[in-house]
Amino acid sequence: MKSQKAIFNLYNLAWKIILPFLKRSKTFKGSYDLRISADNFKKTNIWIHGASGGEAYVAVEILRRMNLKSPLKILYTATTAQGLGTMESFYKSPDFSLNIDMEITWLPFDKPVIIEKVILKTRPELMILLETEIWPGLLYMLKKHGIKTIIINARLSSKSYAWYRKTKFLWEEISPDIVLATSDKDAQRYKNIFDRKTRISVMPNIKFDAMPSSQSRQNNKTSLASFLPRDIPFSILASIREEEEEHLEYILKYLMDNFPDQIIGIFPKHIQRAGHLSEMLDRLLARSGNIRFKWKLRSEISSFVNKGTIILWDTFGELKHAYEYAVTAFVGGSLEPLGGQNFLEPVVCGTAAVTGPHLNSFKWVDNEIFKSKLVFKAENRQQAARYMVEKLRSGTDKTMRRKAAYEYIRKNQGGAAMAVKLINDNLVN
């Protein structure tokens, strides 16, 4: 590893140059000192690392299933406040195993000398990396100190893969011991990057384990029952991002013009956009001359609304319940390249869901869900609007859709159990 040592000496030097700039960055205010020191770390059995909230939820599903008979020390690190917050909330919850002693903190900067100090302080038996958390300094030091390393729920985007292929010379000698990838394509990509000795296989995506696998219904005794009539078709425009508000206006006008006998709910992704959307609704209704429709803020509704009402949600916490009432729902973050939002939530409620074409954050949901017509992926706003009107006119069998959704989810579960078995098999007894 002489060439590797030279590379990482340069990498260490690069971090020495970069760190003073990071210290002045607002991004690292409050975390910088914790990320350059090993002082607060202690001996652990397993070190688990995930970047943000999504990886934290994956870790939670693994930890829920560990069923430990004897105490285990776990270090959990993240690179975002969201990731730390998600894990801290779970650690405080009743679901957490009493036999886990967990330390939750920031991942140190990937400067090799910092990482080595942390490894020498923690001495983990096993390192678990989640999804695409491949840090060269970390892998180098794990390999140097003989710590078994596993990547779980592993995936690689096309863009990341292209970069890793170009730097394959770097990764071959610091490859992890085991990779569990979420698809055949991801598995092949890892095979093309890492050393041949790395054991690479395919697993179900653990994110499916976080979803309900039975048809137990949500409690429908919510505040929505006090103002949403069950006999009037209800459609939803959900998780609308600022960049999509022009598309929202088009879809909204199409819905009003082509199916006036409905109630429409608008849920902005960011609640602070409600004021701007209020102005947009005033302009749209005035310009269209559509006297059948009026709009109201959710916070101002206290009694049943009539057909021809547009409800703009300016309150939190009701979208999942609203899907239970909806015939159809468009899920935003997907008509512009924004990654997409969670279109599985309306699906499990039996709602006819539609998205736009940009779903990079949900590539772990395979094409089967679109082929089975549980979700319609529109190429543009025109297709999305037409699909919603079609479903409003024809109606939808929510019971049948819900059943198909649970069958799809159940078929794709099991990844967390596979991960737990792998961890247990590789822990030092």
N, C-alpha and C positions, 0 to 999 in steps of 0.2 A: 504493500500500500504506500510505497514511497511517493509515487505521483499524486496519490490522493492526499498525502500529508502536505505536499507542496501547495496543492489547490486549496486546502483548508487553512493553511497559514495565510494565504492571500485573502481568503474569505473572512478570516478573523480580523485581518487588517482593514478590510472594507467596512466591517461593522464598527471598528474603532473610529473610523472617519465619520460614519453615518450617525452614531449615537448622540453626539452633541446637537445635531439638527433635530433629532427626535425629541430630545429633552425640551426643546423650545416649542415643540408642536402642541397645539391644543388637544389634538387627538389622544395624546398619551399623558395629559395632565391627570394626576391622581394615580396613575398606574406605572409611571416610568421607574420610580425607585424600586418597586416590587419586581420589575422585570429585568433588573440588572444584578439582582442579588440572590444568593442561595440561603440567606440567613434564616428565613421563615419556614424553610422546608424541613421535613423530618422523615424518618424511615417509613417506607410503605411497602405493601405487597404488590399492588397493581397501580400503575400510572395510566390513566385514561385521558386522552386529549381529543377535544373537539373544538372547532372554530367558534361557532355561534349557537343560536337557539335550536336550529334544526338538528345539529349534531348532539346537543344536550338531550333532546327528546329521544334520540336513538340510544344514548347512554342510559337514560331512565328506563327504557323498555328492557334493556339487558339487566340492569340492576334489580328491577322488580322480580325477575325470574331466577335470581341466584340462590334463593332458599338456603342460606348459609347455616350450618350447624355449629360452626365455631367462628370467632371474631376474625374480621379481615380489615386491613387498613388499605384505603384507596385514596390516591391523589387524583383529583380531577382538575385539569387546567383548560382554559379557554382563551381566545384572543379577543373576545368582545364582552361588553357588559351584559348583553342579552344572554350570552351563553352561561356566564356565571350566575346571573339572576335566575335563569330557568332551573339550573341544578340546585341552587340554594333553596328555592321554593320546594322542590321535591324532597330534599334532605330534611326539611322541617315537617313534611307531611306524614300522616299516619301510615301511608303505604310503604315507608322506607324501612328496610330491615334493621332491626336493633343490633344485628351482628356486624354492621358496617360502621367503621370509624372513618369518616371522610374529611379530607382537607380539600377545600375548593379555592383556587387562586388563579392568577394570571399565568399564562405560559411565558417563561422568560424569553427575552429576545434571543434569536438563533445564533448569537455569537458563540462559537465553539467553546471558548474558555468559560463562559457563563454556564452553558449547558452541562459541561463536564463537572463543574462544582455542584450543580443540582443533582446530577446522577450519583456522584460520590456521597452526597448527603442523604439521598432517598433510597438508593440501592434497591430499586424495584426488581421483583422476580419476573415481571411481565410488563411490556409496554403495549397498550392498545391505542391505535390511531383510528379515528373515525372518518370515513368517507374519503376526502382528498387532502388530508393534513400530512403532507410530505415535506418536511423541513430538512434541508441537507445537513445542517449542523447537528440537529437532533439525531438523525439516522446515523451519522458518522460516529458520534459519541456512544450511541447505543451499541453499535457494532464493535467499537473499540473495547467496550467493557463487557462484551458477551451477554447482553441482555436480550432475551427473546422478544421479537417485535412482530405484532400482528396488525394488519389493516383490516378493519371490519366495515361492512356496508360500503365497500370501496367502489368509487366511480371516477371516471375521467372524462371531462368534456373534450370535444374535438380540439378546441383552442389549447387547452392544457396539454393534451396528448402530443400535439405538434411540437410544443416547447420541450417536453420531456424526451421526445425522440431525438431532438437535436442535441440534447445534453446526456444521452444515454451513457457515455463514458463515465459520467459522474455517478450515476445511480447503480450501475452494475455491482460495484464493490461494496456499496452500503445498503444493499437491498434488504427489505424485511424478510423474516423467515416464512410468514404465511400471509396470503391475501385472500379474503373472501369478497368477491366482486358481485355487484348486483345485477349483472347481465353478462351474456356470452361476449358481447362486444367489449365491455369494460375489462373482462378477464383477459381477452386477447391483447388489449392495449397494454395491460400490466406485464403480460408475458414478453411483449416487444420492448419493454423498458428495463425490467429487472433481470437479475441473474437467474440462470436456469435452475439453480438449487431452490429458489423460492417456490413454495407450494402454493399454487393459485387454483382456486375453484370458485363455483358460482353459488350464491345464496339468495333467498327471497329478501327483498328490501325490508329492513326492520320497521320502516315507517308504516307499513301495513299493519304491524302488530299493535300500533297505537290506536287503530280504528276498531269500532265495534264489529264483532263477528256474529252477532245474533240479532234477531229482529225485535229486541226490546225497545219499545218506543220511548221517545222523550216524554217527560211530563208536560202535557198540553195545557195545564192550568197555569198559563203565563198571562202577563198583562196584555198580550196581543189579542187574547180572546175577548177583551172588553171593547175592542174597536174594529177588528177585522171580521167581517161577515164571511161565513163559510160558503155561502151560496153565490158569491160574486168572484169571478176569476181574478187571481192575484198574480202579478208578475214582478220580478225583482231585477234591478240593475245593481249588482253587488261589487264591492271593493273597487270602485271606480277611482282611478288615479288622475292626478291633475293633467297629465299628458293626454288623457283619453276624453277629456270633457267635451271636445268638439264631436267626437264619435257618439258620446252619450246623447248629445242634442239631436243628432240624426236619428238614432235608434228610438229615442223618446217620441219624436214627431211621427215616425213610422208606426209605432204602437198606437198612438192616439188616433191617427188617421184611419188605420186599418182594423182596429178592434177597440172601439170606444167604450164598450160595456165591461170595463175592468177597473181594478185598482192597481196602481203602479207604485212600487217602493224603490227609492233610490238610497243606497248605502255608500257614501263616499269612503274611500280607504282611509283618508285622513280627515277627521271630524272638523278641523279648522277650515276646510274648504266649503263648509255648509253655507257660509255667508255669500261666497262667490256663486255657488250653485243657486242660491235663492234669487240672485239678480238674473242669472241665466234663465231660470224658469219664468220670471216676470217677462223678460224679453221674448222668450219663445211663445208663450201663450198670447201675448199682445200681437206679435207678428203673425202668428198662425190664424188668428181670429177664431180659434176653436173655443166656443163658449160652453162646450160640454165638460171641459176639464177645469179643475181648480187645484191648487196645491196648498199643502199644509206642512208645517214643521211637526215632526213626531212629538216634540216636547209640549206642543200645544193641543194635542188630541186627548180628549177625555170621554168620548162617546163614539158610537158606531159611525163609520164613514160610508159615503155612498159611492156607487159606481161613478167613474169620471174623476176620481180623486188621485192626485199624485202626492205621496208622502215622502218628504225629505227627512231622512233620519239624522238628527243632530244629537242623538244619545247613543251610548255604548251598550253592547251586550245582548242585542236581540236578533242579530242576523241568523244564527243557527236555528232559533225558534221560528223565525219568519220563513225559512225554507220549508218548514212543515206545512205551511199554508199555501205555498206558491205552486202554481201549475208549471211555470217555467222560470228560469233564472239565467241571466247573462253574468258571467264571472269575469271581472276586469283584470287589469294588469297584463292583458293578453292581446290587445289590438295594436299596441306599440311594443317594441322590444324591451319589456320591463320584467320579464321572467315568469309572469303569470301569478295567479292567486289560487287558493285551495278550491278546486272545482269538485272535490270528492265530498265536501260537506253537503251540498244540495243533492248529490247522487244518493247518499244513504238515506235521505228524506223522501226519496221517490220523485224528486223534482226533475223535470226535463231540463238538463243543464246544457249551456252553450258557452264556448270560449272563443277567443280569437286564436290566431296561429302561433303566437309567441309564448312558448311554454317551457323555456329553458330550465326553470327551477323545478319543473315537474317531469323531467325526462325519465325519472325512476318509475313513473306510471306508464306501463307499456301501451302499445297501440291497440291492444285487445279491447280496452275500454271504449275506444272510438269505433272500432269495427263492430262491436256489439250494440252500438248506438245508445249506450248509457250516457255518453257525452257526445255532443256534436261540436266538432272543431270547425268553426267558420273561417274562411280565408279573409274576410273583410267585414265591415260593419253592415253592409247590405245583406249578406248571407245570415249574419247573426239576427238581424231584425226580422227577416222573413221566416226564419226557423221559429222564433218566439211566437209570431202571429199564427203560424201553422199549428203549433201546439195549443195555443189559446182557443183556436177554432175547433180542433179535433178533440181536445181534452187529453188527459193522460192517466193511465192506470197506475196510480202511485203505489199500490200494493205490489203489483207485478214488478215495477221498476225497483222498489225497495228490496224485494226478494232477490232480484238479479244482482243488485249492488252488493248485498251481503255475500252471495255466492262468489262473486268476483274477489271480494276482499279476503274471504276465508281461504280461497284457493291460493292466494298470494302471501299468506301469513306463515310463520314458522322460522323466520330469520333470527329472531331474538333467542329462541331455544337452541338453534344451531350455534349461535355465538357463545352462549353460556356453556354449552358442552365443550366447545373448543377451548375456552378459557380454563375451565376446570381440568381438562386433559393436559394443559400445558403449565399449570401451576406446580411449583415444587412442593411435594408432599412433606 
